[in-house]
Amino acid sequence: MNRAIAKLIQTEQTHQIPAQLQTGKDQGMQMMDQALLAAITAKLVDPDDAYRYAVDRKKFERFVTDTTVLPAGMSAAPAPAAAPAPPKGAGTGTDAS
């Protein structure tokens, strides 16, 4: 941590930390997601584990091998189409004749 990050924390401006980390990249600063993506590329971590710890999980979805870790509706299979609604009065048990 450098003085700029410390000052952001002291002044409760933590929302600005990601931008400061980008600025401090030459000092070795990086976001957790950047480190996780690099570790996946280097085959140091399991992509499914990286997905679980990621902040912006969208970036990690393409690496996931265990689709059960993905949110509902994110599986490779398309969702089934909804059945059309029956005509009004159909199946109510009343006969209009």
Secondary structure, DSSP 4 states (H G I P E B T S, - for coil): --HHHHHHHHTT-GGGHHHHHHHGGGGT---HHHHHHHHHHTT-S-HHHHHHH-SSGGGGGGG-S-GGGSPTT-SSSPPPPPPPPPPTTTTSS----
